[in-house]
Amino acid sequence: MPPTAAHLDHLKDLFAPFGDISIRKMFGGAGIYCDGAIFAIADDDDVWLKVDDVSRAEFEDAGLKPFEVEMNGKTGTMSYYKPPDDIYDDEDALRHWTALALGAAARNKKPAKAKKKKAKKKG
């Protein structure tokens, strides 16, 4: 089920201290961006934070679970993990887990493609 507008507004407020937060709906859910880099995804009333090879172990050591998606009858995981519930009421936990996600986002951000200039017509 897609995330509710209220849930997305709450997440935008929650992550606002970390930078310019924007949300883009995608694939029945939403991508959450900080300063242009996707660092979290949301659906229903849940949020998952981006992980990579540097940060994944910390999420797993805390017993946190990855985002699972079913495609073509098979279940797979994505590089997003559900954070602990205390991020909603503990500022230190919020800073810690969000910093891990922002670090993964920064390490995985693709460079912007250079725009090609159109050739001027002669004549």
C-alpha positions, 0 to 999 in steps of 0.5 A: 500500500502506498504511504499516506500523505501524513506519513510522508509529511512526518518523515520529511519533518523527522529528517529535516535537520539533516538537509534539504529533504524531498520526497518522490513517489515511485513504484507504489512507495516513495524515495526520500532524498537529502540534498538530492541523494536518496537515503531512504524509502517508504511505503505503508507506514514504514521507512527503510534506510539505505545501506551499503557494504560499509554500513550493512553489518551494523544494521544486521548486528542490531537485528534489523531486517532488509526491505524485501520485494517480490518480483516475478514470483521471487522475493529479493532484498534491496539495500535498505533496512528498517531502522530501530523504532527509537529513531522516532523519539530518541535524537541520538538514535535518529542521528546515528542511523540517519548518518549511516544512511546518508553515508551510504547514499553519498558513497553510492551517488552517481555523478550527474550526467553532463548535458550535451550542447545542441549544435547551432544550425548554420545558415 
